[in-house]
Amino acid sequence: MIMRFKICDLVKGSLDDYKAHGPINIALIGDSVTHGCLNAAEGNHYDTVYHNRLKMMINTVYPDIPVNIINSAVAGECAGYAVHNFDRDVKRYMPDLVIICYGLNDVNFELEDFKNNLREFFKRTNELGIDCIFMKPNMMCTEVDDSLVIPEERGYAEIVTVYQNEGRFDMFMEEADKVAAEFGITVCDCYSEWKKMAESGININKLLANGINHPTREMHKLFAEKLYETIFSEKFDEKSYD
């Protein structure tokens, strides 16, 4: 729906509107992907993480009104972390939009815990009147990459390959859709885009910076583009973006 999110009106508004409203903030809650992690060699790369790309896209199209990104993601965490720290990471900022992205770590635990934590998070954003988007993450590896020589990394790749290939992660994403629908939460379905690529014959492992579950810089661009489209109900004009 066009103009579904309050932030749409804010970035398209006047300077007087901006002065009356105060800072325009987007809060990000998630795991290592949102945190900005690539791989052991490159560490964290904040310039190319998807939400920084999103900020640059918004500021390119709407240059008069600055938008702030509040990144509260922590590598290795699950949706329960977002609930536990909701007051600190969301409520105290009262952001104009919160984007939450989980699942990659939650898949190691109970599905009901994942669903209940999402329910509680969505319930709280609704109670506060904060616009919320649940962004479904990328696929995980579909085979164990030969480049993984560290035993711990290789062992984990073996585990998540099973989760991905045997449908466990698909189930988590399907159930997340249902929970979001319960609370009227908009879903940015990046996961389906990854599934389409896999079905077209693209080797998913080549799109993962760590060979397991962290998307490459280029795939962060896909997340940003899908979020922009979800927020503004239109595709980002690539020609206007350097």
C-alpha positions as CSV (number, residue, x, y, z in Angstrom):
1,M,0.0,0.0,0.0
2,I,1.4,3.4,-0.9
3,M,2.3,5.5,2.0
4,R,1.8,2.7,4.4
5,F,4.7,3.8,6.6
6,K,4.9,7.1,8.4
7,I,8.5,7.5,7.3
8,C,7.3,8.0,3.8
9,D,5.5,11.2,4.7
10,L,8.4,12.4,6.8
11,V,11.1,12.1,4.2
12,K,8.9,13.7,1.6
13,G,7.9,16.5,3.9
14,S,9.2,20.1,4.4
15,L,12.0,21.3,6.6
16,D,9.3,22.8,8.9
17,D,7.7,19.4,9.2
18,Y,11.1,17.9,10.0
19,K,11.8,20.5,12.6
20,A,8.4,19.9,14.3
21,H,8.9,16.1,14.2
22,G,12.6,15.9,15.2
23,P,15.1,13.3,14.1
24,I,13.8,10.6,11.7
25,N,15.1,7.2,13.0
26,I,15.0,3.7,11.7
27,A,15.9,1.0,14.2
28,L,17.5,-2.3,13.1
29,I,17.3,-5.4,15.3
30,G,18.9,-8.7,14.2
31,D,21.8,-11.1,14.2
32,S,25.2,-11.1,12.6
33,V,24.0,-10.2,9.1
34,T,22.3,-7.0,10.4
35,H,25.3,-6.5,12.7
36,G,27.5,-6.2,9.6
37,C,29.5,-9.4,9.7
38,L,31.0,-10.8,6.5
39,N,33.6,-13.5,7.4
40,A,36.6,-14.2,9.6
41,A,39.1,-12.6,7.2
42,E,37.1,-9.4,6.5
43,G,35.3,-9.0,9.9
44,N,32.5,-6.4,10.0
45,H,31.9,-4.1,7.1
46,Y,29.4,-1.4,8.0
47,D,29.7,0.6,4.8
48,T,28.1,-2.1,2.7
49,V,25.6,-3.6,5.3
50,Y,22.1,-3.5,3.9
51,H,20.7,-0.9,6.2
52,N,23.4,1.6,5.4
53,R,22.7,1.1,1.7
54,L,19.0,1.7,2.5
55,K,19.9,4.9,4.2
56,M,21.9,6.1,1.2
57,M,19.1,5.1,-1.2
58,I,16.6,7.1,0.8
59,N,18.9,10.1,1.1
60,T,19.6,9.9,-2.7
61,V,15.9,10.1,-3.6
62,Y,14.9,12.4,-0.7
63,P,18.1,14.5,-0.1
64,D,16.5,17.3,2.0
65,I,15.6,15.2,5.1
66,P,18.3,13.2,6.9
67,V,17.5,9.7,8.2
68,N,19.3,8.1,11.1
69,I,20.0,4.4,11.4
70,I,20.1,2.9,14.9
71,N,21.8,-0.6,14.6
72,S,21.2,-2.6,17.7
73,A,21.9,-6.0,16.1
74,V,24.3,-8.4,17.8
75,A,26.0,-11.3,16.1
76,G,25.0,-14.8,17.3
77,E,21.7,-13.7,18.9
78,C,18.1,-14.9,18.4
79,A,14.7,-13.2,18.5
80,G,14.6,-13.6,22.2
81,Y,17.4,-11.0,22.5
82,A,15.2,-8.4,20.8
83,V,12.4,-9.1,23.2
84,H,14.6,-9.0,26.3
85,N,16.2,-5.7,25.2
86,F,13.1,-4.1,23.7
87,D,12.9,-1.2,26.0
88,R,16.6,-0.3,25.6
89,D,16.9,-0.9,21.9
90,V,13.4,0.2,20.6
91,K,11.2,1.9,23.1
92,R,13.6,4.5,24.3
93,Y,14.2,5.7,20.7
94,M,10.5,5.5,19.6
95,P,11.8,5.1,16.0
96,D,9.7,6.0,13.0
97,L,10.3,2.4,11.7
98,V,11.8,-0.7,13.2
99,I,13.1,-3.5,11.0
100,I,13.7,-6.9,12.6
101,C,15.5,-9.8,10.9
102,Y,16.0,-13.1,12.6
103,G,15.9,-16.8,11.9
104,L,19.5,-17.8,11.0
105,N,20.3,-18.6,14.6
106,D,16.8,-19.3,15.8
107,V,16.7,-22.3,13.5
108,N,19.1,-24.1,15.9
109,F,16.4,-24.0,18.6
110,E,12.7,-24.6,19.1
111,L,10.3,-23.3,16.5
112,E,7.8,-22.3,19.2
113,D,10.3,-20.2,20.9
114,F,11.0,-18.3,17.7
115,K,7.3,-17.8,17.1
116,N,6.6,-16.7,20.6
117,N,9.4,-14.2,20.6
118,L,8.3,-12.7,17.3
119,R,4.7,-12.5,18.7
120,E,5.9,-10.6,21.8
121,F,8.1,-8.2,19.7
122,F,5.2,-7.5,17.3
123,K,2.8,-7.1,20.1
124,R,5.0,-4.4,21.7
125,T,5.6,-2.4,18.5
126,N,1.8,-2.4,17.8
127,E,1.1,-1.2,21.4
128,L,3.5,1.7,20.9
129,G,2.3,2.5,17.4
130,I,5.7,1.9,15.9
131,D,5.7,0.8,12.3
132,C,7.5,-2.5,11.9
133,I,8.9,-4.6,9.1
134,F,9.9,-8.3,9.5
135,M,12.7,-8.9,6.9
136,K,13.1,-12.6,6.1
137,P,16.8,-13.4,5.8
138,N,18.9,-15.1,3.2
139,M,19.2,-18.8,2.6
140,M,22.0,-20.8,4.3
141,C,24.6,-23.0,2.6
142,T,23.3,-25.9,0.5
143,E,26.5,-27.8,0.6
144,V,29.7,-27.8,2.7
145,D,32.2,-25.6,1.0
146,D,35.7,-26.9,0.5
147,S,37.1,-23.6,1.6
148,L,35.9,-24.2,5.2
149,V,38.9,-25.8,6.9
150,I,38.4,-24.6,10.5
151,P,36.7,-27.6,12.2
152,E,34.1,-25.5,14.0
153,E,33.1,-23.7,10.9
154,R,32.9,-26.9,8.8
155,G,31.0,-28.7,11.5
156,Y,28.4,-25.9,11.7
157,A,28.1,-25.8,7.9
158,E,27.3,-29.5,7.9
159,I,24.5,-28.8,10.4
160,V,22.9,-25.9,8.6
161,T,23.2,-27.6,5.2
162,V,20.8,-30.2,6.6
163,Y,18.5,-27.5,7.9
164,Q,18.4,-25.8,4.5
165,N,18.1,-28.8,2.3
166,E,15.6,-30.8,4.4
167,G,13.2,-27.9,4.8
168,R,13.7,-27.0,8.5
169,F,14.6,-23.4,7.6
170,D,11.7,-23.2,5.1
171,M,9.4,-24.2,7.9
172,F,10.7,-21.4,10.2
173,M,10.2,-18.8,7.5
174,E,6.7,-20.1,6.7
175,E,5.7,-19.9,10.4
176,A,7.3,-16.4,10.7
177,D,5.0,-15.3,7.9
178,K,2.0,-16.6,9.8
179,V,3.0,-14.8,13.0
180,A,3.5,-11.5,11.2
181,A,0.1,-11.9,9.6
182,E,-1.5,-12.3,13.1
183,F,-0.2,-8.8,14.0
184,G,-0.6,-7.1,10.7
185,I,3.2,-6.8,10.3
186,T,4.6,-6.1,6.9
187,V,7.0,-8.8,5.6
188,C,10.0,-8.0,3.3
189,D,10.4,-11.4,1.8
190,C,14.1,-11.6,0.8
191,Y,14.1,-15.3,1.5
192,S,11.8,-16.0,-1.5
193,E,14.2,-14.1,-3.7
194,W,17.0,-16.4,-2.6
195,K,14.9,-19.4,-3.2
196,K,14.1,-18.2,-6.7
197,M,17.8,-17.9,-7.4
198,A,18.5,-21.4,-6.1
199,E,15.7,-22.8,-8.2
200,S,17.1,-21.1,-11.3
201,G,20.4,-23.0,-10.8
202,I,22.5,-20.3,-9.0
203,N,25.0,-21.8,-6.5
204,I,23.8,-20.3,-3.2
205,N,27.2,-20.9,-1.6
206,K,28.8,-18.4,-4.0
207,L,26.5,-15.7,-2.5
208,L,27.7,-16.3,1.1
209,A,30.7,-14.4,2.3
210,N,31.5,-17.0,5.0
211,G,30.4,-20.0,3.1
212,I,27.7,-20.7,5.7
213,N,25.1,-17.9,6.3
214,H,26.5,-14.4,5.8
215,P,25.6,-12.8,2.5
216,T,28.2,-11.1,0.3
217,R,28.3,-7.4,0.0
218,E,26.4,-7.6,-3.3
219,M,23.6,-9.6,-1.7
220,H,23.3,-6.9,1.0
221,K,22.4,-4.7,-1.9
222,L,19.4,-7.0,-2.7
223,F,18.2,-6.6,0.9
224,A,18.4,-2.8,0.7
225,E,16.5,-2.7,-2.6
226,K,13.8,-5.0,-1.3
227,L,13.4,-2.9,1.8
228,Y,13.2,0.3,-0.2
229,E,10.5,-1.2,-2.4
230,T,8.6,-2.5,0.7
231,I,8.7,0.9,2.4
232,F,8.0,3.2,-0.6
233,S,5.9,0.8,-2.8
234,E,8.2,1.5,-5.7
235,K,11.5,0.2,-7.0
236,F,14.7,2.2,-6.3
237,D,16.0,3.9,-9.5
238,E,19.4,2.4,-9.8
239,K,20.5,5.2,-12.2
240,S,20.3,7.7,-9.4
241,Y,22.5,5.8,-7.0
242,D,26.3,5.6,-7.2
